[in-house]
Amino acid sequence: MTLRIMSLIQSLKIVLAPPHRAGRPFLLAGGLVAVLGRATPWRLTRFVGTLGGLFFGFCLYFFRDPKRVPPFGGNFVVASADGRVTSVELVPPPADLDIGTEPVWRVATFLSVLDVHVNRIPAAGTITKIVYHPGQFVNASLDKASELNERNSLAIALPDGRNIGVVQIAGLIARRILCSVEENDRVETGERFGLIRFGSRTDVYLPHGVVPKVSVGQTMIGGETVLAQL
């Protein structure tokens, strides 16, 4: 019983986590519509107010930003996003990141609208390159999304000279990729670096020779789940 209670408390902490600052404009708009709409005597505007309240609740849930604790030690690559692993395969890293041409392991994580959408740094290092690509908005769970969809790519140089690639990919209904880091920034494992609205995918390209420790269908917790050991 104690374990169940602890699990319930942990789940509530995630659901009730304070929202990411990127959600504030949406929360403000939904809240205003809800308050003003419900304050009128007219049925139509009260209905609009109810919709505003539902939108406010959805945004409060979608933009939640729970605290995450990376595994102790700096010898791990952690998940960059919450969600489900949709592919683990050997592919060449994005050419525009200049991190080599030999195939490396790529772990693709699909985020549904119910997942936490705050992206996190997979391993400590220095941001060497950031490249944004406009593109399409096909279903992010499809493999072709990594080449066709709107995306934002980051190259991270590790202290030992190896490199990791991270790509934020917009999805079917996602229309905005946010990235809060810049080139030459020093970043830490599990640190927040961006967010994608609403529903998306995040790919992690591991360093050459590093083998992933996750499999397709596995559920990821951004900033905590270990993808690989360096």
C-alpha positions in Angstrom: 0.0 0.0 0.0 2.8 2.4 0.9 4.4 1.9 -2.6 1.1 2.6 -4.3 0.7 5.8 -2.3 4.2 6.9 -3.1 3.6 6.2 -6.8 0.3 8.2 -6.7 2.1 11.1 -5.0 4.8 11.0 -7.7 2.3 11.0 -10.5 0.5 14.0 -8.9 3.7 15.9 -8.7 4.2 15.4 -12.4 0.6 16.4 -13.3 0.6 19.4 -11.0 4.1 20.6 -11.9 4.3 24.4 -12.6 4.0 25.3 -16.3 7.0 26.2 -18.5 7.2 30.0 -19.2 6.4 29.3 -22.9 2.9 28.4 -21.9 2.1 31.7 -20.1 0.6 33.5 -23.1 -1.8 30.6 -23.8 -2.7 30.3 -20.1 -3.4 34.0 -19.9 -5.6 34.0 -23.1 -7.5 30.9 -21.9 -8.0 32.3 -18.4 -9.3 35.7 -19.7 -11.7 34.1 -22.1 -13.0 31.8 -19.3 -13.4 34.6 -16.7 -15.0 37.1 -19.1 -17.2 34.6 -20.9 -18.6 33.0 -17.7 -19.2 36.5 -16.2 -21.9 37.4 -18.8 -25.6 36.4 -18.7 -25.7 35.3 -22.4 -25.7 31.6 -23.1 -23.3 31.8 -26.1 -20.6 33.8 -24.3 -20.9 31.5 -21.3 -20.3 28.6 -23.6 -17.3 30.3 -25.1 -16.1 30.9 -21.5 -16.4 27.2 -20.8 -14.3 26.5 -23.8 -11.7 29.0 -22.6 -11.6 27.2 -19.3 -11.1 23.8 -21.0 -8.3 25.4 -23.1 -6.7 26.8 -19.9 -6.8 23.4 -18.3 -5.3 21.7 -21.3 -2.4 24.2 -21.5 -1.8 23.9 -17.8 -1.3 20.2 -18.3 0.6 20.4 -21.6 3.1 23.0 -20.5 3.9 21.3 -17.2 7.6 21.3 -16.4 8.4 18.8 -13.6 11.8 18.7 -11.9 14.1 16.0 -13.2 17.1 14.5 -11.6 19.8 13.0 -14.0 21.6 9.8 -12.9 24.7 10.5 -10.7 28.0 10.8 -12.6 28.7 12.3 -16.0 29.2 9.1 -17.9 25.7 8.7 -19.3 23.6 9.9 -22.2 20.0 10.6 -21.0 16.8 10.9 -22.9 16.1 14.4 -24.3 12.4 14.1 -24.1 9.5 12.2 -22.5 7.6 9.8 -24.8 7.9 6.5 -26.5 10.9 5.2 -28.5 9.8 4.6 -32.1 13.1 3.7 -33.7 16.6 2.7 -32.8 18.8 2.4 -35.9 22.2 3.1 -37.4 22.1 6.2 -39.7 24.4 9.0 -40.7 24.1 12.0 -38.5 22.7 15.2 -40.0 25.3 16.6 -42.5 24.7 20.2 -41.5 25.9 19.5 -37.9 29.4 18.6 -39.1 29.8 15.7 -36.6 30.9 13.1 -39.1 29.5 11.0 -41.9 29.8 7.5 -40.5 26.5 5.9 -39.3 25.8 6.2 -35.6 23.0 5.0 -33.4 19.9 7.3 -33.5 17.2 7.0 -30.9 13.9 8.6 -31.9 11.4 9.5 -29.3 7.8 10.4 -30.2 5.9 12.8 -27.9 2.1 12.7 -27.8 0.2 15.7 -26.6 -0.1 14.0 -23.2 3.7 13.9 -22.7 5.9 16.5 -21.0 7.2 18.5 -23.9 10.2 20.2 -22.3 13.4 19.1 -24.1 16.6 18.3 -22.1 20.3 18.1 -22.8 21.4 14.4 -23.2 25.0 14.9 -22.0 27.2 17.7 -20.7 29.3 19.6 -23.2 29.4 22.7 -25.4 26.9 23.6 -28.1 29.0 23.9 -31.3 26.2 24.3 -33.9 22.5 25.0 -34.1 20.7 24.7 -37.5 17.0 25.4 -38.1 15.1 23.9 -41.1 11.7 24.9 -42.2 9.7 22.0 -43.5 6.5 20.0 -43.5 4.3 18.7 -40.6 3.8 15.0 -41.3 3.2 12.6 -38.5 6.3 12.8 -36.3 6.2 9.1 -35.6 7.1 8.3 -39.3 10.7 7.8 -40.1 10.6 10.4 -43.0 9.8 13.1 -40.5 13.5 13.4 -39.6 14.2 14.7 -43.1 10.9 16.3 -44.2 9.5 18.1 -41.1 10.3 21.4 -39.6 13.2 20.8 -37.2 16.0 22.3 -35.1 19.3 20.5 -34.9 22.0 20.9 -32.2 25.5 19.5 -32.1 27.1 19.1 -28.6 30.8 18.5 -28.2 31.6 16.4 -25.2 34.7 17.0 -23.0 36.5 14.0 -24.6 36.1 15.4 -28.1 33.2 13.2 -29.2 29.9 14.6 -30.4 26.2 14.1 -29.9 23.4 15.4 -32.1 20.0 16.3 -31.0 17.1 17.2 -33.3 13.8 18.7 -32.3 11.2 17.8 -34.9 7.7 19.3 -35.3 4.8 16.9 -35.6 1.4 16.7 -37.3 -0.1 19.5 -35.1 3.1 21.0 -33.8 3.7 24.5 -35.2 6.4 26.0 -33.1 9.9 24.8 -32.0 11.5 26.7 -29.1 15.2 26.6 -28.4 16.7 28.5 -25.4 20.4 27.7 -25.9 22.9 29.3 -28.3 26.1 28.2 -30.0 29.2 28.1 -27.6 26.9 27.7 -24.5 28.2 25.2 -21.9 25.4 22.9 -21.0 24.8 20.2 -18.4 23.2 16.8 -18.5 19.4 17.1 -18.0 19.4 20.9 -18.5 16.3 22.3 -20.2 17.0 23.6 -23.7 13.7 24.0 -25.4 10.1 22.9 -26.1 7.9 21.9 -29.0 4.2 22.8 -29.3 2.0 20.5 -29.6 3.0 16.9 -30.2 6.5 16.2 -31.7 9.6 14.0 -31.9 13.1 14.3 -30.6 16.1 12.4 -32.1 19.4 11.8 -30.3 22.4 10.8 -32.4 24.9 9.0 -30.1 28.7 9.4 -30.4 30.4 7.0 -32.8 30.9 3.5 -31.2 28.4 4.2 -28.4 25.5 1.6 -28.3 22.0 2.5 -27.0 20.6 0.7 -24.0 16.9 1.2 -24.9 14.6 -0.5 -27.3 11.6 0.4 -29.5 8.4 0.8 -27.5 10.2 1.8 -24.3 8.9 4.8 -22.4 11.4 7.6 -21.8 11.6 10.2 -19.0 13.4 13.2 -20.3 16.5 14.1 -18.3 16.4 10.8 -16.3 16.2 7.7 -18.5 19.6 6.4 -19.6 20.0 6.0 -23.3 23.6 4.9 -23.3 26.8 4.8 -21.4 29.8 6.7 -22.7 
